[in-house]
Amino acid sequence: MTSARKHRLSAAVAVAATASLLVSGCAGGAGSADDGGSGEGYEFGAPQEDVDAAIADLDPVEITYQAGAQSPNSVSAMNGNQFKEYVEERSGGKVTVDIVWGQAIAGYAEIDDALADGRVDVSYALPIYNPTEHPEFDALATATAGMPNSPVLGEMIGNAAIVDMAWSNDELLATYEEQGLTPLTPMVSTGTYVSVCGEEGTALDDYDGRQIRVASVAHEQQVTALGGSPVSMEYVEVFEALQRGTVDCTFAQLLPSEETGLLEVAKHVAYTTPENSLSGRSAGANLAGVGYQNLPLAYQQIIFDSQMSGFAASNEVIAQGNAAGVTQLMEAGGEIGPMEEDADERIGETNDELLAGIEESGVIGSDVQGRATETADKWKQVAEELGYTEKGGYEDMHEWFDADDYDFEPFAERVFEETALPHRPS
């Protein structure tokens, strides 16, 4: 971490990380069923002395953060490290954070159950893998078709729109509540999906007959429309599948592709136009279970407030992940470019069908596409007001991107205050 970023993180309330923790008993425990949400809280943005007063009589606890990153050496490990720094600093050391990497406590398929029964109390999750249990999440993820998809600014705008739409969707929030889950960030992007293949060619004829790993129901329909055969598997299994030729391609984001080394074995990457983007962009969520719900109010607020700079970290991780992915691809002798027009248009046609189905179902309300466009336009305007610009494209991102050129905190503050703050524990 650069000294400038470390200074920003330690200087403000808005220092943190994206989200997930598993609460385990320690000195004083993580709270009992009788004291959840009890005690004094503090106002958002309060000075440290007010926080210290609110937690003065609380017992220390240890929380274990189950990170989305596979290892402490990956780009996305920044999220967990910043979370730890924020929570421990804001709590004056009364809440300590133990980070667990690589879904060592609960795999993505069992996170909901683990949260509900207390084996895991808060975790980064992928509800997109469980569309039956999370139909609203799946529908909102599908509705991300048409979001901006440029490597930095487009990712920021799309991510903000996703967070905004999720916090504004009563149906999604109600389903979390029914399942005994508390969203810290109900939906968050991990980056734009691209086509990653072992062989070159991105026209319709090229995709015809390919076995393609998918991450969502929307992807299944898109692959079928391209003439391919969709294959469902968790992304941690995809490297071996591509290496052995079990699958020919995967729809994936550059960040996890780089982390798992996919781009060393599948060297042909293609992105779509924004209006025809691969749906299901928003894969993740930061969810809490009974352990968090049983914590005293002030501890809950510390954890919840971490999501502001957690969103900044999310955008930085995506940008750095995109750059790292392109770098890995170039070093492996690969290529990245736009998908051929006929395949791109076929995906767009499929998106129209998917959106019509969502609209007809009413699972997330009406005028879904209109709301998505309006929300993306809103955050595009905010980004422009704050002076953010795009400095290049995917093809040469390894040459032009420098993380020090971007400060994502001001944008994150606007997003948090306008979307998450009304849902803060009180």
NULOPA-64554 format. One record per residue (C-alpha): residue number from 1; z, y, x. Coordinates in pm, whole numbers, always signed. Layout:
<rs>
k:Z:Y:X
NUM:Z:Y:X
...
</rs>
This chain:
<rs>
k:Z:Y:X
1:+0:+0:+0
2:-87:+345:+137
3:+196:+589:+211
4:+53:+836:-41
5:+56:+576:-319
6:+404:+457:-225
7:+525:+817:-247
8:+373:+855:-594
9:+534:+532:-704
10:+882:+618:-586
11:+873:+982:-692
12:+822:+952:-1065
13:+933:+767:-1371
14:+574:+656:-1401
15:+590:+394:-1136
16:+542:+38:-1224
17:+330:-251:-1284
18:+161:-449:-1543
19:+371:-669:-1690
20:+520:-986:-1722
21:+859:-1121:-1639
22:+1060:-1420:-1701
23:+1426:-1349:-1754
24:+1668:-1592:-1603
25:+2044:-1591:-1604
26:+2217:-1427:-1312
27:+2531:-1220:-1273
28:+2611:-1131:-1628
29:+2307:-1320:-1760
30:+2000:-1173:-1922
31:+2171:-1102:-2251
32:+2291:-1312:-2538
33:+2162:-1349:-2891
34:+2441:-1118:-3009
35:+2375:-820:-2785
36:+1997:-791:-2781
37:+1889:-427:-2807
38:+2250:-307:-2822
39:+2409:-27:-2624
40:+2294:+323:-2544
41:+1937:+401:-2459
42:+1780:+707:-2302
43:+1490:+939:-2380
44:+1150:+864:-2235
45:+1104:+1060:-1913
46:+1478:+1127:-1881
47:+1619:+1220:-1538
48:+1768:+939:-1336
49:+2125:+1049:-1404
50:+2073:+988:-1776
51:+1945:+638:-1707
52:+2239:+573:-1476
53:+2478:+681:-1751
54:+2308:+457:-2008
55:+2340:+146:-1790
56:+2674:+224:-1623
57:+2870:-38:-1818
58:+2597:-304:-1831
59:+2619:-628:-1635
60:+2357:-689:-1367
61:+2074:-928:-1453
62:+1795:-1099:-1266
63:+1449:-1118:-1420
64:+1167:-1332:-1294
65:+821:-1188:-1330
66:+550:-1448:-1382
67:+255:-1270:-1232
68:-108:-1310:-1326
69:-200:-1316:-957
70:-248:-1650:-789
71:-70:-1547:-470
72:+112:-1251:-315
73:-194:-1193:-96
74:-441:-1132:-379
75:-559:-789:-492
76:-386:-822:-829
77:-51:-889:-661
78:-18:-510:-662
79:+85:-533:-1027
80:+383:-755:-962
81:+495:-568:-652
82:+485:-233:-831
83:+670:-377:-1129
84:+947:-496:-902
85:+967:-160:-728
86:+984:+35:-1054
87:+1236:-180:-1238
88:+1474:-213:-946
89:+1455:+157:-861
90:+1486:+283:-1218
91:+1781:+51:-1285
92:+1958:+143:-963
93:+1939:-220:-856
94:+2119:-352:-1165
95:+1802:-534:-1268
96:+1654:-739:-987
97:+1308:-896:-1006
98:+1207:-1236:-875
99:+827:-1269:-870
100:+663:-1605:-935
101:+294:-1644:-857
102:+19:-1869:-984
103:+162:-1952:-1331
104:+418:-2176:-1162
105:+653:-2171:-1460
106:+413:-2198:-1752
107:+36:-2237:-1757
108:-172:-2006:-1973
109:-207:-2268:-2246
110:+171:-2295:-2292
111:+289:-1940:-2234
112:+337:-1863:-2604
113:+563:-2165:-2652
114:+750:-2092:-2331
115:+815:-1735:-2443
116:+927:-1845:-2787
117:+1167:-2114:-2669
118:+1309:-1916:-2378
119:+1166:-2110:-2083
120:+979:-1791:-2001
121:+1100:-1459:-2137
122:+820:-1222:-2043
123:+482:-1303:-1891
124:+127:-1197:-1836
125:-68:-1403:-2088
126:-426:-1481:-2188
127:-428:-1499:-2570
128:-808:-1510:-2550
129:-765:-1880:-2458
130:-595:-1947:-2794
131:-816:-1795:-3065
132:-665:-2008:-3341
133:-316:-1872:-3275
134:-443:-1522:-3195
135:-739:-1453:-3429
136:-686:-1076:-3421
137:-681:-1075:-3042
138:-1001:-1278:-3031
139:-1167:-1042:-3281
140:-1065:-730:-3090
141:-1185:-883:-2764
142:-1521:-954:-2924
143:-1536:-596:-3050
144:-1539:-474:-2689
145:-1914:-533:-2683
146:-2078:-200:-2615
147:-1792:-60:-2406
148:-1885:+121:-2083
149:-1913:-123:-1792
150:-1965:+79:-1474
151:-1747:-35:-1180
152:-1472:+233:-1191
153:-1510:+496:-1464
154:-1653:+255:-1720
155:-1368:+11:-1653
156:-1110:+289:-1702
157:-1258:+406:-2029
158:-1302:+55:-2166
159:-950:-42:-2066
160:-802:+266:-2234
161:-1000:+202:-2551
162:-880:-157:-2560
163:-514:-58:-2522
164:-555:+212:-2787
165:-721:-20:-3039
166:-460:-291:-2982
167:-159:-64:-3034
168:-329:+77:-3345
169:-397:-262:-3501
170:-121:-360:-3742
171:-264:-708:-3792
172:-248:-789:-3422
173:+106:-657:-3385
174:+220:-845:-3696
175:+91:-1175:-3557
176:+284:-1123:-3234
177:+599:-1055:-3437
178:+547:-1365:-3653
179:+523:-1575:-3338
180:+845:-1433:-3197
181:+666:-1233:-2928
182:+713:-869:-2829
183:+408:-696:-2681
184:+472:-471:-2383
185:+98:-410:-2365
186:-65:-599:-2654
187:-406:-615:-2489
188:-527:-513:-2145
189:-856:-553:-1967
190:-901:-748:-1649
191:-1252:-618:-1603
192:-1606:-645:-1731
193:-1754:-994:-1757
194:-2060:-1076:-1548
195:-2278:-1384:-1512
196:-2197:-1579:-1193
197:-2438:-1863:-1112
198:-2506:-2109:-835
199:-2883:-2065:-868
200:-3089:-1748:-895
201:-3261:-1631:-1210
202:-3126:-1439:-1509
203:-3411:-1459:-1761
204:-3393:-1662:-2081
205:-3593:-1942:-1923
206:-3344:-1958:-1636
207:-3040:-1992:-1862
208:-3205:-2256:-2079
209:-3021:-2586:-2026
210:-2752:-2449:-1793
211:-2389:-2561:-1825
212:-2195:-2235:-1840
213:-1818:-2197:-1835
214:-1693:-1958:-2103
215:-1362:-1777:-2161
216:-1384:-1695:-2532
217:-1534:-1794:-2865
218:-1775:-1501:-2835
219:-1897:-1634:-2501
220:-1968:-1972:-2659
221:-2206:-1814:-2907
222:-2368:-1598:-2639
223:-2430:-1897:-2414
224:-2574:-2098:-2701
225:-2805:-1808:-2786
226:-2926:-1806:-2425
227:-3013:-2173:-2452
228:-2724:-2293:-2238
229:-2433:-2528:-2306
230:-2086:-2365:-2314
231:-1803:-2534:-2124
232:-1440:-2430:-2179
233:-1195:-2441:-1887
234:-929:-2221:-1732
235:-1059:-2001:-1452
236:-839:-2169:-1190
237:-1056:-2481:-1236
238:-1392:-2308:-1210
239:-1429:-2299:-831
240:-1429:-2676:-799
241:-1657:-2710:-1101
242:-1915:-2475:-949
243:-1880:-2630:-606
244:-1944:-2980:-741
245:-2215:-2867:-979
246:-2018:-2968:-1288
247:-2113:-2628:-1426
248:-2406:-2410:-1323
249:-2259:-2070:-1408
250:-1950:-1896:-1537
251:-1896:-1579:-1734
252:-1618:-1415:-1532
253:-1483:-1091:-1396
254:-1531:-997:-1033
255:-1156:-970:-961
256:-1055:-1331:-1038
257:-1389:-1450:-901
258:-1305:-1294:-565
259:-947:-1422:-572
260:-1056:-1781:-631
261:-1352:-1763:-389
262:-1613:-1823:-659
263:-1855:-1580:-502
264:-1875:-1792:-190
265:-2021:-2085:-387
266:-2191:-1904:-677
267:-2384:-1623:-514
268:-2603:-1493:-796
269:-2429:-1231:-1013
270:-2578:-1031:-1300
271:-2436:-763:-1528
272:-2562:-659:-1869
273:-2634:-315:-2008
274:-2330:-156:-2179
275:-2478:-186:-2528
276:-2537:-560:-2475
277:-2224:-642:-2278
278:-2067:-985:-2259
279:-1792:-981:-2523
280:-1434:-1084:-2472
281:-1375:-829:-2198
282:-1008:-787:-2280
283:-854:-1114:-2174
284:-489:-1036:-2110
285:-166:-912:-2260
286:+184:-843:-2135
287:+415:-1027:-2371
288:+792:-1071:-2396
289:+1004:-1339:-2560
290:+1366:-1399:-2649
291:+1502:-1316:-2304
292:+1367:-963:-2320
293:+1466:-927:-2685
294:+1825:-1016:-2597
295:+1857:-758:-2320
296:+2054:-438:-2380
297:+1844:-149:-2509
298:+1839:+51:-2186
299:+1709:-249:-1989
300:+1441:-304:-2251
301:+1338:+60:-2218
302:+1314:+36:-1840
303:+1087:-266:-1871
304:+876:-108:-2146
305:+838:+224:-1962
306:+703:+39:-1660
307:+383:-15:-1853
308:+267:+343:-1797
309:+214:+309:-1428
310:+140:-53:-1497
311:-176:+69:-1667
312:-257:+281:-1363
313:-209:-26:-1146
314:-431:-227:-1380
315:-717:+18:-1333
316:-669:+31:-958
317:-659:-347:-938
318:-981:-378:-1140
319:-1160:-121:-922
320:-1039:-278:-598
321:-1117:-623:-737
322:-1472:-520:-821
323:-1518:-380:-472
324:-1363:-688:-310
325:-1583:-912:-523
326:-1900:-733:-421
327:-1788:-743:-58
328:-1723:-1118:-74
329:-2059:-1169:-241
330:-2247:-967:+21
331:-2071:-1145:+306
332:-2174:-1478:+153
333:-2536:-1365:+139
334:-2535:-1325:-239
335:-2688:-1077:-478
336:-2582:-866:-776
337:-2805:-680:-1019
338:-2896:-628:-1385
339:-2970:-924:-1610
340:-3334:-971:-1707
341:-3429:-776:-2019
342:-3502:-1072:-2245
343:-3163:-1234:-2177
344:-2984:-901:-2201
345:-3139:-830:-2541
346:-3056:-1180:-2668
347:-2690:-1119:-2586
348:-2706:-788:-2772
349:-2850:-960:-3078
350:-2571:-1215:-3066
351:-2312:-937:-3038
352:-2448:-783:-3358
353:-2400:-1114:-3536
354:-2048:-1151:-3400
355:-1949:-801:-3506
356:-2092:-859:-3852
357:-1878:-1171:-3881
358:-1565:-982:-3778
359:-1643:-709:-4026
360:-1691:-961:-4305
361:-1369:-1147:-4222
362:-1157:-832:-4233
363:-920:-989:-3979
364:-880:-656:-3796
365:-979:-422:-4075
366:-1306:-251:-4151
367:-1561:-43:-3956
368:-1468:-226:-3636
369:-1775:-120:-3439
370:-1739:+241:-3552
371:-1374:+250:-3446
372:-1453:+92:-3110
373:-1726:+349:-3039
374:-1507:+638:-3148
375:-1215:+521:-2936
376:-1433:+473:-2627
377:-1583:+820:-2674
378:-1233:+966:-2701
379:-1120:+822:-2367
380:-1450:+908:-2201
381:-1380:+1271:-2289
382:-1026:+1246:-2152
383:-1154:+1098:-1825
384:-1407:+1378:-1792
385:-1141:+1641:-1867
386:-926:+1498:-1589
387:-1218:+1509:-1344
388:-1292:+1140:-1291
389:-1646:+1057:-1179
390:-1849:+749:-1089
391:-1965:+750:-727
392:-2207:+460:-727
393:-2304:+127:-881
394:-2214:-238:-842
395:-2491:-313:-592
396:-2348:-86:-321
397:-1984:-67:-428
398:-1871:-232:-106
399:-2010:+74:+75
400:-1897:+368:-143
401:-1566:+268:-302
402:-1244:+397:-143
403:-920:+348:-336
404:-776:+667:-187
405:-1043:+868:-371
406:-888:+779:-708
407:-548:+861:-857
408:-522:+669:-1183
409:-174:+802:-1277
410:-278:+1112:-1479
411:-511:+904:-1693
412:-243:+636:-1737
413:+10:+894:-1854
414:-224:+1014:-2129
415:-297:+659:-2242
416:+70:+555:-2249
417:+194:+865:-2428
418:-77:+851:-2695
419:-75:+475:-2757
420:+240:+293:-2642
421:+515:+554:-2669
422:+553:+529:-3050
423:+636:+159:-3001
424:+908:+215:-2739
425:+1236:+31:-2807
426:+1495:+260:-2967
</rs>
